[in-house]
Structures are given as C-alpha cells and as structure tokens.
Amino acid sequence: MHQGMRKKLVSKLREKGIHDEAVLDAINRVPRHLFMDSSFLKFAYIDQAFPIAEGQTISQPYTVAKQTELLGIQPHMKVLEIGTGSGYQAAVLATMGARVYTMERIRNLFINVQVYLKKMNLNIQFFYGDGYKGLPAFAPFDRILITAAIPEIPELLLCQLVIGGILVAPTGSANAQTMTRIIRTGEKSFKSSHHGYFVFVPMRKGKA
C-alpha cells in the first residue's frame, strides 16, 4: 500500500517541477510514514508538512525534494544537515548515497530520531549541538543543508564548505523565506541564487 502511495507522491512532485531522477527515486524509496506521529500516518504521502514533537514539523515532500535537488547530491558526498528534525530529510540524502552528518539542537529529537534511523542502516552520523556553529572538526563539507529559517548565513558555516561546495537554506524573516543556494567559488568568494518562497520554523541558537 505504502509503495503505491509513494509512487503517486513522486508523480505529483514531478508535475510540480522536480526533475532530478535521483531525488525522485530516493523519495520513492524512503518510507515517510516511519517519521510521523501515528495520528498522521494516513496522511504520510500527501504533499504537506505535519507537526512532530517539540513544536517542530516534518517538511512537505516538495520542500524536501526541492532542497535536495538544489544541493546536486552525488554518491559519497560529505553532507552537513543542520536541523535533523524528524530525520526524513537525512534519510533521503543518505539514500542517495551521501555521507550525512546531521545536527539537532533539541535533545529529545536528537535521541528519538536515532532509534528508527539506525535501523535503516544508512550512512548517517548524529550530533547534538548548536547548528549556527556547524561541525568545524569534521569540515570541510561538499554540501551543507539548513532545514530551518535563518535571517542570514553565518560566515562560520560558509567557511565549512569546500571550494565548489554548495549550501542551501531558507533565508529571510520568520514569516516567509527565500530558498537560497550559495556556491563557494573561491577562498573568500561566493555566488548566490534564489529559488522560490517557503515557510520554515525558525532556526535557534544553543541547545535545548
């Protein structure tokens, strides 16, 4: 049943403009229902965001697909995800063959998400900490993904990209953000582009 529902979801995402077949294949393979509260299971493959614990949300599948497409993931890339949340986005990235380093600042989410993600045997490492600082000890990264709204990208994160690396994040106010793609073109040079409007929960500093 779930496999058929995922195929319908993939068709919808393709209609909405997602063209990267590797992204669509990962969406088709990752069981989104495992990342959702039991009261929302029947809605798992609707293209919509839903609440999870700690006042957070599991992103709309289109949003996950769009961010992932903008990253241009290739197998074996080293990817830093800031904001593990439900774990769904991390699972999509790892299913595409990325080596995922995912950070979460909310302790309960950090602990709970590992229970089912580790059972999936994906290449994901988990870190509890402040996403604004990133993971300098593990840098540089080929890709960095921020999954919460941020007013502007901290220089500390940009410095953790390889030259030629890509960072994707929703930037702007708390009410609406622009999906921003930044390519590090040199030691101190960056090129940015914008890819539509989205609404995310705000990114917060520190640990909770």
C-alpha positions in Angstrom: 0.0 0.0 0.0 2.7 2.5 1.0 4.8 1.8 -2.1 1.8 2.7 -4.3 1.2 5.9 -2.3 4.9 6.8 -2.7 4.7 6.4 -6.4 1.7 8.7 -6.6 3.6 11.3 -4.5 6.6 11.0 -6.9 4.3 11.7 -9.8 2.9 14.8 -8.1 6.4 16.1 -7.3 7.4 15.6 -11.0 4.3 17.6 -12.0 5.4 20.4 -9.6 8.8 20.7 -11.3 11.2 18.3 -9.6 13.3 16.8 -12.4 16.2 15.1 -10.7 15.5 11.4 -11.1 17.9 10.5 -8.2 15.9 12.7 -5.9 12.6 11.3 -7.0 14.0 7.7 -6.6 15.0 8.5 -3.0 11.6 9.9 -2.2 10.1 6.7 -3.7 12.3 4.5 -1.5 12.2 6.3 1.9 9.1 5.3 4.0 8.0 8.7 5.2 5.3 7.2 7.4 8.0 5.9 9.7 9.0 9.5 10.5 5.5 10.7 11.5 3.3 10.6 14.6 0.8 7.7 14.5 -2.1 10.1 14.3 -0.9 11.4 10.9 0.0 8.1 9.3 -2.8 8.1 6.8 -1.6 11.5 5.5 2.1 10.4 5.2 2.2 10.6 1.4 0.2 13.8 1.0 2.4 16.6 -0.2 2.1 18.6 3.0 4.0 19.4 6.2 2.8 17.9 9.5 3.6 18.5 13.2 6.1 16.3 15.0 7.4 16.5 18.6 8.8 19.6 20.4 6.8 22.1 18.2 8.7 21.1 15.1 7.4 19.8 11.7 8.2 17.2 9.1 8.7 19.2 5.9 6.4 19.0 2.9 7.8 16.4 0.5 8.1 19.0 -2.3 10.2 21.2 0.0 12.5 18.2 0.8 12.8 17.4 -2.9 13.4 21.0 -3.9 16.2 21.5 -1.3 17.8 18.2 -2.2 17.6 18.9 -6.0 19.3 22.3 -5.4 22.1 20.6 -3.5 23.0 18.4 -6.5 23.8 15.3 -4.4 26.2 12.7 -5.8 27.2 9.4 -4.2 29.8 9.6 -1.4 29.5 13.4 -1.0 30.0 14.6 2.6 26.9 16.5 3.6 26.2 18.5 6.8 22.5 18.8 7.6 21.6 21.4 10.2 18.3 20.5 11.9 17.7 16.7 12.0 14.0 17.2 13.0 12.1 14.1 12.1 15.1 12.6 10.3 13.2 12.3 6.9 15.5 14.7 5.1 18.6 12.9 6.4 17.2 9.6 5.2 16.6 11.0 1.7 20.2 12.3 1.5 21.7 9.1 2.7 19.5 7.0 0.4 21.1 9.0 -2.4 24.5 7.7 -1.3 25.6 10.8 0.7 27.6 10.6 3.9 25.4 12.5 6.2 26.4 14.4 9.3 23.2 15.7 10.9 22.9 18.1 13.8 20.0 18.7 16.1 19.7 21.2 19.0 16.6 19.7 20.7 17.8 16.8 22.9 14.6 14.8 22.8 14.5 14.8 18.9 18.2 14.0 18.8 17.7 10.9 20.9 14.4 9.7 19.4 15.3 10.1 15.8 18.2 7.7 16.1 16.0 4.8 17.2 14.5 4.2 13.7 17.1 5.8 11.5 19.8 3.5 12.8 17.6 0.5 12.0 17.6 1.7 8.3 21.4 1.1 8.1 22.0 4.4 6.4 25.3 6.3 6.4 24.3 8.9 9.0 26.2 10.3 12.0 24.3 12.2 14.6 25.4 15.3 16.6 23.7 17.2 19.4 24.7 20.9 19.2 24.2 24.4 18.0 23.7 24.5 14.2 25.0 28.1 14.0 28.4 26.7 14.7 28.3 23.7 12.4 30.9 21.0 12.8 34.3 22.6 12.2 36.1 19.4 13.5 34.6 17.4 10.6 34.8 20.1 7.9 35.1 20.7 5.0 31.8 19.5 3.6 30.8 19.1 -0.1 27.3 20.3 0.8 25.5 22.0 3.7 21.7 22.0 4.1 19.9 24.2 6.7 16.4 23.0 7.4 15.1 25.9 9.4 14.6 29.6 8.7 17.6 31.7 9.2 17.9 35.5 8.7 21.4 35.2 7.1 24.0 32.6 6.6 26.7 32.6 9.3 30.2 33.1 8.0 31.3 30.2 10.2 29.1 27.8 8.1 30.2 29.2 4.8 33.8 28.5 5.8 33.0 24.9 6.3 32.2 24.4 2.6 34.8 23.1 0.2 35.6 25.4 -2.7 33.0 24.4 -5.3 30.7 23.3 -2.5 27.0 24.2 -2.2 24.9 25.4 0.8 21.1 25.6 0.6 19.0 27.3 3.2 15.7 29.2 3.6 16.7 32.8 4.4 14.6 35.8 5.4 12.1 36.8 8.1 10.2 34.5 10.4 7.1 34.7 8.3 8.5 33.8 4.8 11.8 32.9 3.4 13.6 32.6 0.1 15.2 29.3 -0.7 18.9 30.4 -1.2 21.6 28.4 -2.9 25.2 29.5 -2.3 28.2 28.2 -4.2 31.7 28.7 -2.7 33.6 29.8 -5.8 36.9 30.7 -4.0 38.6 31.1 -0.7 36.6 34.2 0.1 34.1 34.4 -2.8 30.6 33.1 -3.0 27.8 33.1 -5.6 24.1 33.1 -4.5 20.8 32.5 -6.3 17.2 32.3 -5.1 14.6 29.6 -5.8 11.2 30.5 -4.6 9.4 31.3 -1.3 8.9 28.9 1.6 7.9 28.9 5.2 10.0 27.1 7.8 10.2 27.1 11.6 12.9 29.4 12.8 16.5 28.3 13.5 17.5 28.9 17.1 20.9 29.2 18.7 22.2 27.0 21.5 20.9 23.6 22.7 17.5 22.7 24.2 
